[in-house]
């Protein structure tokens, strides 16, 4: 234990009367138990708070040490530098990094260290995007202007500049080593390689003695004056040894042996280049698609590959998700067979992606910007069958999360735990039209950056394609850090480890349509803020006449929502619903009678959108207004969605964002709500029909509904703004 902390505890306790505490260096330190209240109660209270904080710090220190000191059968950490390569080992693992390119390999060493098993054939960081220049005065629309200012790709990192040892194992008896590789941008170097990312990029690798895993970190720094850039995807990619790994573990449902690379190469290419029908081997007839393994990253802390024969596993663990784009609902790629020849087992840490409705990460030449991605933990385990190795990785993920943020990681933009703040409070959801509102099982609460302009070039919206938008909310934000938690059963919550700054508080919950936002939440360095109880009254236009589904930002409650990850599942729609959807309120069952997606279908060699019908009865003549509210979990439609009531179109087709969920075999993406208010007199006494027509002319177009509700107000009620 830290001797300075012990001394401070003794000083703090020296004036306290009968304060009892236990101190066991093996079990950690218990918080103090007051026996008698001293004369100066207020001073004693402050001391107890201080002591409680100290005990928390010591126990965190103890937790970190426990990871370092577990299974110390390996040797001390050693670092060896060659001309173009650096090697780091701890007797269990051997890591080799190419200085020039920043690529690396990882091997598992035998107990006698005489043999090594190659695990990662090639690890690397990469991105897909373009360099931007400022908008000029050239004529044309904003879209045309931006296209004219897209200069080149950013596929390469800047040239290698420096290698350094940031934690020298010689200074800590071999307990820990960390090495860093800097790739620095300059306009002069960029003339030869116009596809260079205009950022300074630093890669770090950290290895502990006796630890069966390594930490990897990337730090991007964009200085004012560097060219702007526009990134669609950014990730760490790991290509694994195909002679070892044949089993992919993502979650409980997707935990399985996989086709081989040879099977992939000989497979039949389908309607997308990423999809193949396997024609050889154990999985002949299986459709293989890398997007079938996409997952909500915040709910998938450990995923990876294992070996059915060698009983070894490699798992990618994100101890925190503050640096991952898109918040707690963001879906992205995880692991799959490489789409390139060879079909290598692949792992991805997609810290930024535009799939499933994510936006581009756009930084202008006028911005100073920096982001630390990681540290991410690459965990190696062995001597169990693959499913148990995956289960062990889930346990390891919890251990890593418990010691985040890591005390050993030093960087000016990475606050220590004591420098991070917290926000505590409680929330109660109060729906004026649902007096018996059920307790919500899941309430998400987050601190996010305010909605900001994504183009940084003009105040008006600029779109390169339909996945780019002029403003970015938390679902699409990658530029900033996000901090999320879930409320307890009683509605109380605490968001820990928050970096100082100004945020918007966001709340959304399963079973509640919409979300709550409170801007202007400010936290200073290390500040612990307690806010007043939040009463969230969800936006309402009137009482509920009927509803379909559950507002949970997903299509999971509908037909196929529980087995959505099948390749091309949307193609089954014409056979399963040959007459399209006809849903009768009060009779139909949405788990059976409402499909998870409304896809385009082929008719006479052309594609068109189906018409879905909702039939309902009304017992009386209505006055006032009615509002149809739609929660959309995913969409891709160029022309939009047309809605009619009893044969009359209610208004112009509704436009929807391109989130590309359906053809990527998902059930959720960027969530939006659309609503339309109309005279309630249009609803007839007796039978009524609302028809939802997808306006489509391509097979990739489709809509995934989250929730539909018809609200009625006979007093021309107008809801106040949240």
N, C-alpha and C positions, 0 to 999 in steps of 0.2 A: 504494500500500500504506500501511497505517496506520503512521505514523512511530514511534509509541510501541512497537508490536510489534517494529519493526526495532531500536530501541534496546535492548529487553529481550533480543532474540536476541544482540546484540553483547556485552551484559553476561554472559549465560549462557555464551557461548562463550569469553569472555576468559581463563578459567582452565583451559580444556580443552586438552590437548595433541593437536595434529594432528587436529582435527575438521574434516572436509571437507564443505562443502555448497555447492549452487549456488543462485543467486537470480536469477530472470528474471521481471520484472514482467509479461511477456507470457505466459509458459508456466506461471506459478505457481512455488511454491517446493518443491524436493525435500526429503525428510526427510534428516537428517544421516547420513553414513556414517562410523562410527568407524574410525580407522586404527591408533591405539595406545591401550592402556588406561592411563589416568593412575594415579598412586599411590593416590588415594582412589577406588577403583572404585565404592563404594556411592553417593558423592556424584555421580559422573559418571552413574551409571544414572538417578538422580533428575533430573539435568539433561536427559538425553536424553528421558526421559518428558515433561518439561515442554516441551522443544523440539518434540517430536512433536505435542503438543497445540497449541502455537502455530502450527506449520505447517498443521495441520488447520484452525484458525480462519482463517488467512490464505487458504488455498485455498478455503474456504467463502465468504469475502469476495470472492475473485476470481470464483467461480462466480456470485455474485449480481450483481457488476458486469457480467459477460458478458451477462446477460439485459438489463440496463439499456442497455448500449452497443451491442447488436446492431441493425443496420438503423436507425440514427438519422437517418432522413430527415425526421422531423417536427420541429415546433418545440418550444420549452420548454412545460412544463405551465403552464396558466393556469386560474385559478378566477375566475368571475364570479358575484356574488350579486345576485339580484333580490328583489322583495318576497316572492313565494311559490315561487321556483325558484332553483336553483343550477346553474350550467353549468361543466363541467370538460373541457378539451381538451388534446391534445398534438400537434395537427396531423394525426394519423392517425385518431383517434377523437374523437367528441364525445358526452359524457354529460350528460344533463339529469335532475335529480332534483326532484320535487315535495316541498317541505318538509312540507306539511300531511299528505299521505298516505304519503310514503315511496316512491312509485312512481317508476320511471325509464325513460328511453328511451336507446338507443345507436345512433349513426350512424357510418358509415364515410365519411371525407373523401377527396376526390380529391387527387391529388398537388399540384395548385395550390390546393387548399382552397376552390375556388369552388363545388363541388358536394358534396352529401352523400347517402349512401344509407342510408335508415332500415333498421336491422337488427332491433333489439328494439323492437316497438311498445309493449309494456308489460311491465316487470319489477317484481316485487313479492314480498314475503314473506307467508306466510299460514299459518294453523293451523286445525284443527278440534278442538273439545273443549268442555269445560264447566267452570264455576266450581263449587267444592266448599265445603261447610261441614262443620264437625266433626260426628261422629255424636252425635246427641242420645239421650235415654233413651226415645224413642218405641218402641212395640212393633213386633214384626215380625222377620223374618229379616234377616240382614246385607245380603242383596241388596236387600230392601225398604227398609232404612234408608238405604243408599247412594243409592237412587233418590230418596228423599225429600230428600236433601241435594244433589242436582244442581240448581243454581239457574238457570243461564243459560249460553248459549253464550259462547265467547271468540273470536268471529270477527274482532273489531277489535283493533287495537293501541291503547294509550293515546294521549291527545292529544299533539300536537307541543309540545315545550317549548323546544328549543335547537338551533341550528346552530353548528358550530364547525369551524375549520380545524385539524386535528390534525397535519398536516405541511404547512408553508407553502412552496410552490415559490419564493417570493421569498427565502427563507432558504438555498436550496441551488442557486441559479442555474437554476431550472426543472427540475431533475433529477427531482423527485418531488413529487406533491401528494396529500394525503389529507383527506377531509372526513367529518364525522360528524353524524348527526341523532339527537337523543335524544327518545324518546317516553316520558313519565313517568307512572306510575300514581299515582292518589290516590283515596281513597274518595269524596271530594267530587265529582270529575269523573265517577266511575263511576255516580252516581245518574242521570245523564242518559242514559248509554249502558251498560245493564246487560250488554251482550255484550262487554265489554272484558277483554282478557287482564290478569290481575293481576300484571304484571311491568313493570319498567323495561326498555325495549328500545332499543338503540342500533344504527343501521345505519352502516357505514363503506364508503367507496369510495376506492380507491387507484389512481393512474395514474402511470406512469413515462414520461419523455421517450423517444420513439422506440419505445415498446412497443405492439405490436398487440393489447393485451388489458387488461382492468381486473380488479382484485381487489374482491370484495364480501365483507363480513363482517357477521354479526349477533351481538349480545351480549345475552343474556337474563339479567336479574337479579331474583330474587324475594327480598324482604326478609321477615324474620319479622314477622308481623302482617298481611301481605297475605293475602287469601283464597287458599285452596288451589285447585288446578286439575287438570284431567284432560284430557290431550291425546292424540288418536288419531293425527293426522297433522300434520306441520310441515315446511315446505319453502320454497325459493325457486322461484318460477315465472316463466318467461320466455315471453311470447307474441310470436312472430316475424312478420316481414313476409311474408305469403303470396305477394306478387308476386315475392319473391326465392327463398324456400326451398321446395324440393320433393323433397329427398333426405335420408333419415335414416340416420345411421351409428352403430351401437351396438357391434357386434363383427364378426368375420369372417363370421358367418352372417347377420347382420341389417344389411345395408348395401345400401340399395335406394332407388329412386325411389318416391314415395308418391302416393296419390290426392290430389286437390285438395280444398279446403274445399267447393267446389260439389258435388263428388262425394259428400262426406260428408253434406251437407245433404239431398241427394236419395236417399240410401241407405235401405235397408229395415231398420228396427229389429228386432233378433232377441230372444233370450231374456233378454238383459241390456241395460240402457239404454246401456252402453258399447260394445255390439257392433252393427255394421251391415254389411249386405251391400251392397257397392258395385254400383250398377246403371248407372252412366254412366262415360264416359271410358276411359282406357287400362286401368284395372283393374276393369272391369265383371265381376262375378261373385266378386270377392275379398271375403273376410270381414275386416273391420277391427276390431281390438280393442286398446285401449291397453295391456292387460297382456301382449300378445304381445312387447312390447319391454322387459319387466322383465329385470333382470340382477343378478348378484352385484356390488354396488357396489365392493367392495374389489378386484375383478378387472376393473373397467371404469373406469379412471382418466380417460378422455376419451371423451365421446360428444356428439353434436350433429347439427346440420342443415347442409346445403350446397345449392348451386344448380347444376343442370345447365346453365343458360344463362348465368348471371352469373359462374360459377366463383369463388364466395365461400363461406366456411364460418364457422359460429359453434359453438364447442365449449366444453362445461362440463368443467372440470378440477378435481378435488379433489387438491391436492398431498399431503394426508395424510388419514387416515381415523379419527383418534383421536376425532373428534367425531360420527362417524356411528354410529347405533344398530345393535346386533346383531352386531358382529364380522365376521370374514372370510367367513361363510356367508350373511349377510343379503341377501335379494333384495328389490328395490324397483323402483318405476317410474323410468323415465329420460326418454324422449321419446316423443311420439305426436301424433296429431291431436286438438285440443281437442274434447271431447264436446259442447260448447255450439255453438249455431248459428254457422256460419262455418268450423268445423273448422280453426282456426289451428294452424300448426306450434308445438309446445309443448316446452319443456325444463324438467325438474324436478331440483332438488337436494333429494332426500328425505332430509334428515338424521335425521328420525324418522318412522317409519310403523308402523302396526299390520297392514299387509298381510302375507300369508304367515306369519302366526303371531306377529308382533311384538306387544308389549303396549303399554298406555297409559303415557305419561309422567305420573306422578302426583306432585305436590308439595303438601305440607300447609301450612297457615297457620303452623305452628311452625318451618318451615325457612328458613334462609338458603341460597340456592342460586344459582349462576351458571354459565353455559356460554357459551363462545365458539364459534360456528359459522363456520368458515373460518379464514383467508381462502380463498375459492374464486376460481379464475381463469377468466375468460371470454375465450377466445382467438379472434381473428379472423384468418383466413388467406385467400389468394386466388390466382388465376392458375393453377389446376390443376383437373383433373376431380375430382368428388366423392370417389371412393375414395382418391385420392392426398392430398386435403385431410384426410381422416380419418386416413390413415397419418402425415401430418405432425403432426397433433394428438397422436398417440400419442408421438411423439418429444418434442413440447413438454411433455407430461405428465411424462416422465422428467426433463426439465430442471427443472421446477417441484419435483418430489419431491426432487431432488438438493440444492436450496437451502433446503428446509424444515428447521427452523422459520425463518421470515423474520426477519432481524435488524432490519428497519425497522418491524415491527409492535410497537407499544408498548401494553402494558396490564398492570395489576398482577397479573392472573390468567393471563397468557400468559408463561411462563418463556422466557428466551433459551436458546440452545443450551448455553451454559456452565452454566446453572442446571438443566438437565435431566440425568437420570442414565441409566444403562444396566444391563441384567442380562445376563450372559454365562454360558454353561455348555455342557453336552452331554447328550444323552439317548440311551439305548439301550432298545429295546423287546424284552422277553424273555418270550415266551409259553411256559409250561411244557408245553403240549400241542402246540406247533408248533415242533419242534426245528429245522426248516429254514425258519423264518420269513423270507420274502423281505424285502429291503431296501425300506423305504417310500419312494415317490417324493415324497410330500408329507407333511411333518409340520408342523402348525401349532402355534405356541407363543405364548401371550399372557399379559399381565398385565391382570387385570380386577378390578372391584370385587367384594367378597364378595357372595354371594346376600343380597338384602335384601327387606324387606317393601314391597310396592308400594302398599298402601292408606294407610299412615301414620295410620290412624284406629283400628285395633283389631288385636289379635294374631291374631284368627281371619281366615280367608280371606273376602274380599268380592269378588263378581263382578258386574259390571254386565251383561256378556254373556260368552259362552263364550271370547272372545279375551282377557279380562282374567284375571289370576291373582293369588293372594295373595302369591307370592314371585317375584322376578325374578332370573334368572341372566344370564350374559353374552350369550346369544342374544337376549335381549329388553331388555337394559339400554340406556337412553338418557340416564339421569340423569348418568352418569359417563363419563369418558374411558376408552378402551381402547387397548392398545398390543400389536401383533402382529408376528410375523415368521415365516419358515419356516426350518427347520433345513437346514444344508448336508448334502452327501452322507454325511459322516462323523458326522452327528448333532450337530455343534457349532452354536451359535446365539448371537446377540447381539440383544437388543431395545434399540434406541437411543431417545434423545429422550423418556425417560419422566419425567413430572411426579412430583415427590416425593409419597409417600403409602404406604399399606398396600394390598397387592394379594393376589389369589389367582393362582398360576401354573397355567395350564391348558394341557394338551397333548392334541391328538387327531390322528389320522393316517388317510389313506386305506389301507384294508386292515385296519384294527384296529377292533373293536367297542368302543364306550365311550370314556371319556376319563380322563386323569390330572389330579388337582387337588392342589395344595399351597398351603394358606392361609398367611397371616402373613408374606408377603414384604414387607419394608419398605425403601424407598429414601429417603434424605435428599436435600436439594437438591444437584444436581450429582454425586451419588455413583455410582461405577461399581462394581457388585457382581459378583463371580464366585462362583457356587455350585458345590457338588460335583456330580459326574456323577450324573444321574438314571437309575435303572434302573426302567423302567415295566413292571410285570407286569400286563397287562390282566386284568380280572375274569373268572374262569372257574368253571363249575359241573362241568366234566368234559371229556372228550375229544370231538371232533367226530364225530358219526355222519354228518351230511350238511349241506350249506349251499346256499343259493340267493342269487346276487348277490354284490356286493362291498360291504363296509361303508365307504361313502364319503359318507354323508349325502345321497344323491341317488338318483334312479331312472334315471339316465342309461344304465346298462348294459342296461336292459330294452327290450322292443319299443317303438319310438317315442321312446326316451329321447334319441336324437340329433337329432330334429326336433320336439321337444315344443312349440315356440312357435306351432303352428298353432291358430287359433281353433276351439274346440269339438272338439278331437281326441278327447276322451273319448267323443263321440257315435258314433265309428266302432266302438266296442267290440262292440256286438251283432252287427254284420256280420262283424267280423274273428274273433270268438270266439263263434259262435252257441251252442255247448255249454259256455260258460264255460271257465275254465282247468283243465286236467288235466295236471299236471306230474309226470313220472316221473323220480325221482332216478336218475342214471346214463344216461338215454336222452334226456331233453328238453334243449333248449338255451335258457337263460334270455334270451338276446338275441332269440330268435324266439318262444318259447313262453310267456313270462311278460310280460304287458302292463305298461306303465309305471304304470297306475293301475287300481284296482278300483272302477269307478263304479256308481252305482245305474242300473237300467235299467227301462224302462216295460213293464209287462205288464198288458194289459186296462185301459188308462187309468190305472193306478196305478203308482207306483214302488216297487221292492223291490231289495234288495241281492243280488248274485250270490254263489254259493258256489264258492270256488276249492279244488281238491283237489290235495294233494301225496301221491303214492304212493311208497312205499319198501319195500324188502325187508330183513328182519333174519334172519340165519342161525342165531341161537341164542336161547335163552330168557334174558331179561335180569332182573337183580335190581338192588337199589339204587334210584337216582333218575335221572330224565331231566328236562332243562330245555329248553323251547322258548323261544328268544330272538328277538325281533322288533325290528329297527331301523325306525322309521317316519319317512319323509321328508316326509310331509304327510298331513293327515286332516281330514275334516269328517263327523262322524256323531253324531247326537244320542243314539242308543241304544248305540253301541259296536260291538265286534267279538266275535263268538261263535266259539269254537274247540272242535272236537271231534276225538276220536281213535277211529277205528273205530266211529263212530256214537254215542259217549258224549261229552257235553259235559264238558270238563276242569274248568271252573269258571265262575263268573259272567262275563258279557260284560266284556271289557276296555274301560275308558273311554279316550278319546283326546282331545287338545286340538283345538279348532277353529282350523286354520291356513289354511283357505281357499286351498289351493294348486291343486287340480284345476281349478276353474271359473275360475281366473285364469291358466290355461294355463302352469303351471309344473311343475317336477320336483323342487323342494325347498322346504322352509320350516323352521319350527321343528322340530328333530329331537328325538325321544324314543325311549327303549327301553322295551319291555314284555317281561316274561318270566313264565313259569309253570312251576313244578316239580311233578312228579307221579311216582307209583311207576313205575319202569321196567317192572314186570311187566305194565302195561297195553299194552305193545308186544308184539305176537304174533310168534312165530317164523313167518317167511314174509311174506306181503303185508300191508302196513298202509296206512291212509289218514288223513291229517290234513286237516280241512276248515276253511277260513277263511270265515265268513259275515259279510258286511257287513250290519249291521242299519240299513236305510235306508228312508225313505218320501218322499224329496224328490230331485229331479234334481241338486242341488248337492252331495249327499253322496258321499263317495268316500275311498279310502285309497291312498296311494302308499308302497309298501314300499321300504325301502333294502336290507334284508338279513334273511335268516331262517337260523337255525342251530339244529340239535338237538344238545344235548350230553348225554353219558352219564357217570355216575359210579357205579361199583359198590362203592364203599367209603363211601357216605354222606358224600362230601367236602363240606365247607363252606368256601367261599373267604373268606380274610381280607379285611377292609376295606382299600381303597387309602389 
